Amino acid sequence: GEVYTYCPNEAESWMSSECDSSPGDINYDGIINILDIVLMVNMILDDEYDSLADINEDDTVDILDIVNLVNIIIQ
């Protein structure tokens, strides 16, 4: 089936494809910051998957993605 992603910044809130967002911008607010890290950690704890959180594109959201996200933030 189709995966629906909530896009708060889009005119059409529910879309059948992913929002225009950068990898790591998990809450789609246009900013990659600590809030995205918190969401990623919760996603890992809940065993969820989102391609925006899969920064190293290995089809798994895990600690390696957190490390990559932290590196993006501190650059």
C-alpha distances in whole Angstrom, upper triangle without the diagonal:
4,7,10,13,16,19,22,24,22,23,20,19,15,13,10,12,14,18,21,22,24,23,25,24,22,23,23,26,28,30,29,31,32,29,27,28,28,24,24,26,24,21,23,24,21,19,17,15,16,16,19,21,21,24,25,21,22,18,20,21,25,28,28,26,28,31,30,29,33,34,32,34,37,38
4,6,10,13,15,19,20,18,20,16,15,12,10,6,8,11,14,17,19,21,20,22,21,19,20,19,23,24,27,26,29,29,27,24,26,26,22,22,25,23,20,22,24,21,19,16,14,14,14,17,19,19,22,23,20,21,18,19,20,24,27,27,25,27,30,28,27,31,32,30,31,35,35
4,7,10,13,16,18,16,18,15,14,10,9,6,7,9,12,15,16,18,17,19,18,16,16,16,20,21,23,23,25,26,23,20,22,22,19,18,21,19,16,19,21,18,16,13,11,10,11,13,15,16,19,21,18,19,16,17,17,21,24,24,21,23,27,25,24,27,29,27,28,31,32
4,7,9,13,15,13,15,12,10,6,6,5,7,8,10,14,15,17,17,18,17,14,14,14,17,19,21,22,24,25,22,19,22,22,18,18,21,19,16,19,21,18,18,14,13,11,12,14,16,17,20,22,20,21,18,19,18,22,25,26,22,24,27,25,24,27,29,26,27,31,31
4,6,10,12,11,13,11,8,6,6,7,7,6,7,11,11,14,14,15,13,11,11,10,14,15,18,18,20,21,18,16,19,19,15,16,19,17,15,18,20,17,17,13,12,9,11,11,13,15,17,20,18,20,17,18,17,20,23,23,20,21,24,23,21,24,26,23,24,27,28
4,6,9,9,11,9,6,5,7,9,10,8,8,11,12,15,15,16,13,11,9,9,12,14,16,17,19,20,17,15,18,18,14,16,19,17,15,19,20,18,19,15,14,12,13,13,15,17,19,22,21,23,20,21,19,22,24,25,21,22,25,24,21,24,26,23,23,27,28
4,6,5,8,8,5,6,7,10,10,8,6,9,9,13,14,15,12,11,9,7,9,11,14,16,18,19,16,15,18,18,15,17,20,19,17,21,23,21,21,18,16,13,14,13,15,18,19,22,21,24,22,22,20,23,25,25,22,22,25,23,20,23,25,22,22,26,26
4,6,8,9,6,9,11,14,14,12,9,11,11,14,16,16,12,12,9,7,8,11,13,15,17,19,15,15,19,18,16,18,21,20,19,22,24,22,23,20,19,16,17,15,17,20,21,25,24,27,25,25,22,25,27,27,23,23,26,25,21,24,26,23,22,26,26
4,7,9,8,11,12,15,14,12,9,9,10,13,16,16,12,13,10,7,7,9,12,15,17,19,17,16,20,20,18,20,23,22,21,25,26,25,26,22,21,18,18,16,18,21,21,25,24,27,26,26,24,27,28,28,24,24,27,25,22,24,25,22,21,25,25
4,5,5,8,9,12,12,11,8,9,11,14,17,18,15,15,13,10,11,12,15,18,20,23,20,19,22,23,20,22,25,24,23,26,28,26,27,23,21,18,18,16,19,22,22,26,25,28,26,27,25,28,30,30,26,26,29,27,24,26,28,24,24,28,28
4,6,9,10,14,14,14,11,12,14,18,21,22,18,18,16,13,14,15,19,21,24,26,23,22,26,26,23,25,29,27,26,29,31,29,30,26,25,21,22,20,23,25,26,29,28,31,29,30,28,31,33,33,30,30,33,30,28,30,31,28,28,31,31
4,6,7,10,11,12,10,12,15,19,21,22,19,18,16,14,15,17,20,23,25,27,24,23,26,26,23,25,28,26,25,28,30,27,28,24,23,20,20,19,22,24,26,29,27,30,27,28,27,30,33,33,29,30,33,30,28,31,32,29,29,33,33
4,6,10,11,11,9,12,14,17,19,20,17,15,13,12,13,15,19,20,23,24,21,20,23,23,20,22,25,23,21,25,26,24,25,21,20,17,18,17,20,22,24,27,25,28,25,26,25,28,30,30,27,27,30,28,26,28,30,27,27,31,31
4,7,9,9,9,13,14,18,19,20,17,16,14,13,15,17,20,22,24,25,22,20,23,23,20,21,24,22,20,24,25,22,23,19,18,16,17,16,19,21,23,26,24,26,23,24,23,26,29,29,26,27,30,28,26,29,30,28,28,32,32
4,5,7,8,11,13,17,18,19,17,16,15,13,16,18,21,22,24,26,23,21,24,24,21,21,25,23,21,24,26,23,23,19,17,15,15,15,18,20,22,24,22,24,22,23,22,26,29,29,25,26,29,27,25,28,30,27,28,31,32
4,7,9,12,15,17,18,20,18,17,17,16,19,20,23,23,26,27,25,22,25,25,22,22,25,24,21,23,26,23,22,18,16,14,14,15,18,19,21,23,21,22,20,21,21,25,28,28,25,26,29,27,26,29,30,28,29,32,33
4,7,9,11,14,15,17,16,15,15,14,17,17,20,21,23,25,23,20,23,24,20,20,23,22,19,22,24,22,21,17,15,12,11,12,15,16,18,20,17,20,17,19,19,23,26,25,22,24,26,24,23,26,27,24,26,29,29
4,7,8,11,11,13,12,11,12,10,14,14,17,17,20,21,19,16,19,20,17,17,20,20,17,19,22,20,19,16,13,10,9,9,12,13,15,17,15,18,16,17,17,20,23,22,19,21,23,21,19,23,24,21,22,26,26
4,6,9,11,13,10,10,10,8,11,11,14,15,18,20,18,15,19,20,17,17,21,20,18,21,23,22,21,18,15,12,11,10,13,15,16,19,17,20,18,20,18,22,24,23,20,21,23,21,19,22,23,20,21,24,24
4,7,10,12,10,11,12,8,10,9,13,14,17,20,18,16,19,21,18,18,22,22,20,23,25,24,24,20,17,14,12,10,14,15,15,18,17,21,19,21,20,23,24,23,20,21,23,20,18,21,22,18,19,23,22
4,7,8,6,8,9,6,8,7,9,10,14,16,15,12,15,17,15,15,19,19,18,20,23,22,22,18,16,12,11,8,11,13,12,16,15,19,18,19,17,20,21,20,16,17,19,17,14,17,18,15,15,19,19
4,6,6,8,10,8,10,8,9,8,12,15,14,11,14,17,15,14,18,19,17,19,22,22,22,19,16,12,10,7,10,11,10,13,13,17,17,17,16,18,19,17,14,15,16,13,11,14,14,11,13,16,15
4,6,7,11,10,12,10,11,9,12,14,14,10,12,15,13,12,15,17,15,16,19,20,19,16,13,10,8,4,6,7,6,9,10,13,13,14,12,14,15,14,10,12,13,10,9,12,13,10,12,15,15
4,5,9,9,11,10,9,6,9,10,10,7,8,11,10,9,12,14,12,14,17,18,17,15,13,10,9,5,5,8,6,10,11,14,14,14,11,13,13,12,9,9,11,9,6,9,11,8,9,13,14
4,6,5,7,7,6,5,8,10,9,6,9,11,10,10,13,14,13,15,18,18,18,16,14,11,10,7,8,11,10,14,14,17,17,16,14,16,16,16,12,12,14,12,9,12,13,11,11,14,15
4,6,8,9,9,8,10,11,8,5,8,10,7,7,11,11,10,13,15,15,15,12,11,8,9,6,6,10,10,14,14,17,15,15,12,14,15,16,12,12,15,13,10,13,15,13,13,17,18
4,6,8,9,9,10,11,8,6,10,10,8,10,13,12,12,15,17,16,17,14,13,11,12,9,10,14,14,18,18,20,19,18,15,17,18,19,15,15,18,17,13,15,18,16,15,18,20
4,6,8,9,11,13,11,9,13,14,11,13,16,16,15,18,20,19,20,17,15,12,12,9,11,14,15,18,18,21,20,20,17,19,21,21,17,17,19,18,14,17,19,16,15,19,20
4,6,8,10,12,10,9,13,14,13,14,18,17,17,20,22,22,23,20,19,15,16,12,14,17,17,21,21,24,23,23,20,22,22,22,19,18,20,19,15,17,19,16,14,18,19
4,7,10,13,12,11,14,16,15,16,19,20,19,22,24,24,24,22,20,16,16,12,14,17,16,19,20,23,23,23,20,22,23,22,18,18,20,18,14,16,17,14,13,16,16
4,6,10,9,9,12,14,13,14,17,18,18,20,23,23,24,21,20,17,17,13,14,17,15,19,20,23,23,22,19,21,21,20,17,16,17,15,12,13,14,11,10,13,14
4,7,8,6,9,11,11,12,14,16,16,18,20,21,21,19,18,15,15,11,11,14,12,16,17,20,20,19,16,17,17,16,13,12,13,12,8,9,11,8,6,10,11
4,5,6,7,9,10,11,13,15,16,17,19,20,21,20,19,17,17,14,13,16,14,17,19,22,22,20,17,17,16,17,14,12,13,12,9,8,11,9,6,9,12
4,5,5,6,9,10,11,12,14,15,17,18,20,19,19,17,18,15,13,16,15,18,20,22,22,20,16,16,15,16,14,11,12,13,9,8,12,11,8,11,14
4,5,5,6,9,10,11,12,14,15,17,18,17,17,15,17,14,12,16,16,19,21,22,22,20,16,16,16,17,14,12,15,15,11,11,15,13,11,14,17
4,5,5,6,9,10,10,12,14,15,16,14,14,12,13,10,9,12,12,15,17,19,18,16,13,14,14,14,11,9,12,12,8,10,13,11,10,13,16
4,5,5,6,9,10,11,12,14,15,14,14,13,14,12,9,12,12,15,17,18,18,15,12,11,11,12,9,7,10,10,7,8,11,11,10,12,15
4,5,5,6,9,10,11,12,14,13,14,14,16,14,11,14,15,18,19,20,19,17,13,13,12,14,12,9,13,14,11,11,15,15,13,16,19
4,6,5,6,9,10,10,12,11,11,11,13,11,9,12,14,17,17,18,17,15,11,12,13,15,12,10,14,14,11,13,16,16,14,18,20
4,5,5,6,9,10,10,9,9,9,11,10,6,9,11,13,14,15,14,11,8,8,9,11,8,7,11,11,9,11,14,14,14,17,19
4,5,5,6,9,10,10,11,12,14,13,10,12,13,15,17,17,16,13,9,8,8,11,10,8,11,13,11,12,15,16,15,18,20
4,5,5,6,8,8,11,12,15,14,11,14,16,18,18,18,17,14,11,11,12,15,13,11,15,16,14,15,19,19,18,21,23
4,5,5,6,5,7,8,11,11,9,11,13,16,16,15,14,11,8,9,11,13,11,11,15,15,14,16,19,19,19,21,24
4,5,5,6,8,10,13,13,10,11,13,15,15,14,13,9,6,6,8,11,10,10,13,14,14,15,18,19,19,21,24
4,5,8,11,13,16,16,13,14,17,18,19,18,16,12,10,9,11,14,13,12,16,18,17,18,21,22,21,24,26
4,5,9,12,15,16,13,15,18,19,19,18,16,13,11,11,14,16,15,15,18,20,18,20,23,23,23,26,28
4,7,10,13,15,12,13,16,17,16,15,12,9,8,9,12,15,14,14,18,19,18,20,23,23,23,26,28
4,7,10,12,10,11,14,16,15,14,11,9,8,10,13,15,13,14,18,18,17,19,22,22,22,25,27
4,7,9,7,8,11,13,11,11,8,7,6,10,13,14,12,13,17,16,15,18,20,20,21,24,25
4,5,5,7,10,12,10,12,9,9,8,11,14,14,11,13,16,15,14,17,19,18,19,22,23
4,5,5,8,10,8,10,8,9,8,12,15,14,11,13,16,14,13,17,18,16,18,21,22
4,6,7,10,9,12,11,11,9,12,14,14,10,12,14,12,11,14,15,13,15,18,19
4,6,9,9,11,10,9,6,9,11,11,7,8,11,10,8,12,14,12,14,17,18
4,6,5,7,7,6,5,8,10,9,6,9,11,10,10,13,14,13,15,18,19
4,5,8,9,9,8,10,11,8,5,8,10,7,7,11,11,10,13,15,15
4,6,8,9,9,10,11,8,6,10,10,7,10,13,12,12,15,17,17
4,6,7,9,11,13,10,9,12,13,11,12,16,16,15,18,20,20
4,5,8,10,12,10,9,13,14,12,14,17,17,17,20,22,22
4,7,10,13,12,11,14,16,15,16,19,19,19,22,24,24
4,6,10,9,9,11,14,13,14,17,18,18,20,23,23
4,7,8,6,8,11,11,11,14,16,16,17,20,21
4,5,6,7,9,10,11,13,15,16,17,19,21
4,5,5,6,9,10,11,12,14,15,17,18
4,5,5,6,9,10,11,13,14,16,17
4,5,5,6,9,10,10,12,14,15
4,5,5,6,9,10,11,12,14
4,5,5,6,9,10,11,12
4,5,5,6,9,10,11
4,5,5,6,9,10
4,5,5,6,9
4,5,5,6
4,6,5
4,6
4
